[in-house]
Amino acid sequence: MNPQPPDPRMLSVARALDRTGKRVGNLEESVRRLATDVSRLAGVVAGRPAATSSSDARPDGPPRASWLLAAGTDSELLPAALDDLIAWLDLVYLRFPDALLTACWLWHPSVIEELWWLRGAHADAYDPDTGSWLRVGDWHDRQRPGVARRVRDVLTKCDLSLHTGDRADRGPAAEPAPAPLAVHAATVAVEWGRSGTRPVPTTEQLDEARTSSAAQVRGRR
C-alpha cells in the first residue's frame, strides 16, 4: 500500500511553525541583550555602576556617594565599601612611590573621602564602556598626585596617639569647627538674591568674626 503524499497545506504549516520558532528564539536573545543594555544605561543615568552578567563581570568602584555625608546614617553598606577601598589601595594606590598612609588614616574622614572619590574616578577612567585614555591620563597626571599630596599633608602632621583621651579634642584629630557666622546666612542670601550685592557687615557680625578668628588660631596651636 503506497503511503499518501503529504498534504501541501500541512507542509506549509510545518514550515511556518519552524520559521516562527526560530524567530521566537532570536527575539528572546534580542530581549536579553536589550535588558542588559537598559540595565547599563540605568546605571549611567542614576550615577552608579550598572549591573552586569556573570560573563561580563568587572570590578566596579564604590557607590557614588560621599563618605562624609554617610556619617550617622548607620548604613550596613559602609563596612563592605571600606573593604573594597582597602583592597583597591593595596592593588593600585599604594604601588605609587608618593603614596603614604599612616596608622591613623582611618581616623581621618577627610582622608577616606579623598581616597574614596579617587578610587571611583579610577574605576570610571578604566570602564570598558565609558572610560577613555584621556580620562586615564587625567587620573594619573592630575587626580592621583593631588590626592596623594593632600593626604600626605594631613597624615604627616598626625599620629594615632593624638586620637586618644584628652588629646582627641586638639590638634589634627579635632572635630571641624562649624562654619563661621552661619546664623547670618539667611540675611546674606536674601540680600544677594534681591540686589545681587553683599550686605554691609553689622557691628555684631564684626564682633562675632573676631571671636571666631581668635578661636581658630587657638585651635591650631
C-alpha positions as CSV (number, residue, x, y, z in Angstrom):
1,M,0.0,0.0,0.0
2,N,1.6,3.2,-1.1
3,P,1.7,6.0,1.5
4,Q,-0.3,9.0,0.9
5,P,1.6,12.1,-0.3
6,P,1.9,14.8,2.4
7,D,-0.7,17.4,2.4
8,P,0.8,20.6,0.9
9,R,-1.1,22.6,3.5
10,M,0.4,20.6,6.4
11,L,3.9,21.1,5.0
12,S,3.2,24.8,4.7
13,V,2.0,24.9,8.3
14,A,5.1,22.9,9.5
15,R,7.5,25.3,7.7
16,A,5.7,28.3,9.1
17,L,5.9,26.8,12.6
18,D,9.6,26.2,12.1
19,R,10.2,29.8,11.0
20,T,8.2,31.1,13.9
21,G,10.2,29.0,16.4
22,K,13.5,30.5,15.0
23,R,12.1,34.0,15.2
24,V,11.0,33.5,18.8
25,G,14.4,32.2,19.7
26,N,16.1,35.2,18.1
27,L,13.6,37.6,19.8
28,E,14.4,36.1,23.2
29,E,18.1,36.6,22.6
30,S,17.4,40.2,21.5
31,V,15.3,40.8,24.6
32,R,18.1,39.5,26.8
33,R,20.6,41.8,25.1
34,L,18.2,44.8,25.4
35,A,17.7,44.1,29.1
36,T,21.5,44.2,29.7
37,D,21.8,47.4,27.7
38,V,18.9,49.0,29.7
39,S,20.5,48.0,33.0
40,R,23.8,49.6,32.0
41,L,22.1,52.7,30.8
42,A,20.0,53.0,34.0
43,G,23.3,52.7,36.0
44,V,24.8,55.6,34.0
45,V,21.7,57.8,34.3
46,A,21.5,57.1,38.1
47,G,25.2,57.7,38.6
48,R,26.1,54.2,39.8
49,P,27.8,51.2,38.4
50,A,25.4,49.2,36.2
51,A,24.6,45.6,36.9
52,T,26.4,43.1,34.7
53,S,26.0,39.4,33.9
54,S,28.5,36.9,35.3
55,S,30.2,36.6,31.9
56,D,30.7,40.4,31.8
57,A,31.6,41.0,35.5
58,R,34.3,43.5,36.3
59,P,35.4,45.3,39.4
60,D,33.3,48.5,40.0
61,G,34.1,51.5,42.0
62,P,32.5,52.4,45.3
63,P,28.9,53.7,45.3
64,R,28.8,57.3,44.1
65,A,28.1,58.8,47.5
66,S,30.0,60.9,50.0
67,W,31.8,59.2,52.9
68,L,31.4,62.4,54.9
69,L,27.6,62.5,54.3
70,A,27.3,58.9,55.3
71,A,28.2,59.8,58.9
72,G,25.5,58.9,61.3
73,T,23.3,57.0,58.7
74,D,24.0,53.6,60.3
75,S,24.4,52.2,56.8
76,E,25.1,48.5,56.6
77,L,26.9,49.1,53.3
78,L,29.8,51.1,54.7
79,P,31.9,48.1,56.0
80,A,31.8,46.4,52.7
81,A,32.5,49.7,50.9
82,L,35.5,50.3,53.1
83,D,36.8,46.7,52.5
84,D,36.6,47.5,48.7
85,L,38.5,50.7,49.2
86,I,41.3,48.9,51.2
87,A,41.6,46.2,48.5
88,W,42.0,48.9,45.9
89,L,44.6,50.8,48.0
90,D,46.7,47.6,48.1
91,L,46.3,46.9,44.4
92,V,46.7,50.3,43.0
93,Y,47.2,53.4,45.2
94,L,50.0,52.2,47.4
95,R,52.0,51.0,44.5
96,F,52.9,54.6,43.7
97,P,56.1,55.9,45.4
98,D,54.5,59.1,46.7
99,A,51.5,57.4,48.3
100,L,51.5,57.5,52.1
101,L,49.1,56.0,54.6
102,T,50.0,56.3,58.3
103,A,48.4,54.2,61.1
104,C,45.7,56.8,61.8
105,W,44.4,57.2,58.3
106,L,41.1,55.5,59.2
107,W,40.6,58.1,61.9
108,H,40.5,61.0,59.3
109,P,37.2,61.2,57.5
110,S,38.6,63.7,55.1
111,V,41.4,61.3,54.1
112,I,38.8,58.5,53.5
113,E,36.7,60.9,51.4
114,E,39.7,61.8,49.2
115,L,40.7,58.2,48.6
116,W,37.0,57.2,48.2
117,W,36.5,59.5,45.2
118,L,39.9,58.7,43.8
119,R,39.0,55.0,43.7
120,G,35.7,55.9,42.0
121,A,37.5,58.1,39.4
122,H,39.9,55.2,38.7
123,A,37.0,52.8,38.0
124,D,35.3,55.4,35.8
125,A,38.5,56.1,33.8
126,Y,39.1,52.4,33.1
127,D,35.5,51.5,32.5
128,P,35.4,49.4,29.2
129,D,32.2,51.1,28.1
130,T,32.6,54.8,29.2
131,G,36.3,55.2,30.1
132,S,38.9,56.6,27.8
133,W,42.7,57.0,27.6
134,L,42.2,60.8,28.1
135,R,40.4,60.2,31.4
136,V,43.1,57.6,32.4
137,G,45.8,60.3,31.7
138,D,43.9,62.8,33.8
139,W,43.7,60.4,36.7
140,H,47.5,59.7,36.5
141,D,48.6,63.3,35.8
142,R,46.2,65.4,38.0
143,Q,43.8,63.5,40.2
144,R,46.1,60.9,41.9
145,P,49.0,63.2,42.6
146,G,46.6,65.8,44.0
147,V,45.0,63.4,46.4
148,A,48.4,61.9,47.4
149,R,49.7,65.4,48.3
150,R,46.7,66.4,50.3
151,V,46.5,63.0,52.2
152,R,50.3,63.2,52.9
153,D,49.9,66.8,54.3
154,V,47.2,65.6,56.7
155,L,48.8,62.4,57.9
156,T,52.4,63.6,58.4
157,K,51.1,66.0,61.0
158,C,49.3,63.4,63.0
159,D,49.7,60.2,65.0
160,L,47.2,57.6,66.2
161,S,48.0,58.6,69.8
162,L,46.6,62.1,69.1
163,H,43.1,60.5,68.7
164,T,43.0,59.1,72.3
165,G,41.9,60.5,75.7
166,D,42.0,64.2,76.4
167,R,44.2,64.8,73.3
168,A,41.4,63.8,70.9
169,D,39.9,67.2,71.1
170,R,43.0,69.0,70.0
171,G,45.3,69.2,67.0
172,P,44.7,67.4,63.7
173,A,42.3,65.0,65.3
174,A,39.9,67.7,66.4
175,E,36.3,67.9,65.1
176,P,35.8,70.5,62.4
177,A,34.6,73.9,63.6
178,P,31.1,75.0,62.4
179,A,31.0,77.4,59.5
180,P,31.6,80.9,61.0
181,L,28.7,83.3,61.2
182,A,26.3,80.7,59.8
183,V,23.4,82.2,61.6
184,H,23.6,85.2,59.3
185,A,23.4,83.1,56.1
186,A,19.7,83.8,55.5
187,T,20.3,87.6,55.7
188,V,23.2,87.4,53.2
189,A,21.2,85.1,50.9
190,V,18.1,87.4,50.9
191,E,20.2,90.5,50.1
192,W,22.2,88.7,47.4
193,G,19.0,87.4,45.8
194,R,17.3,90.7,45.9
195,S,20.0,93.1,44.7
196,G,23.0,91.0,43.7
197,T,25.2,92.7,46.3
198,R,26.5,91.7,49.6
199,P,25.1,93.4,52.7
200,V,27.4,95.6,54.8
201,P,28.5,93.7,57.9
202,T,26.9,94.9,61.2
203,T,28.9,95.6,64.3
204,E,27.5,92.4,65.9
205,Q,28.8,90.4,62.9
206,L,32.2,92.0,63.1
207,D,32.5,91.1,66.8
208,E,31.5,87.5,66.0
209,A,34.1,87.4,63.2
210,R,36.8,88.5,65.6
211,T,35.8,85.9,68.2
212,S,35.7,83.2,65.6
213,S,39.1,84.1,64.2
214,A,40.7,84.0,67.7
215,A,39.1,80.6,68.3
216,Q,40.5,79.2,65.1
217,V,44.0,80.5,66.0
218,R,43.8,78.8,69.4
219,G,42.7,75.5,67.8
220,R,45.7,75.4,65.5
221,R,48.2,75.7,68.4
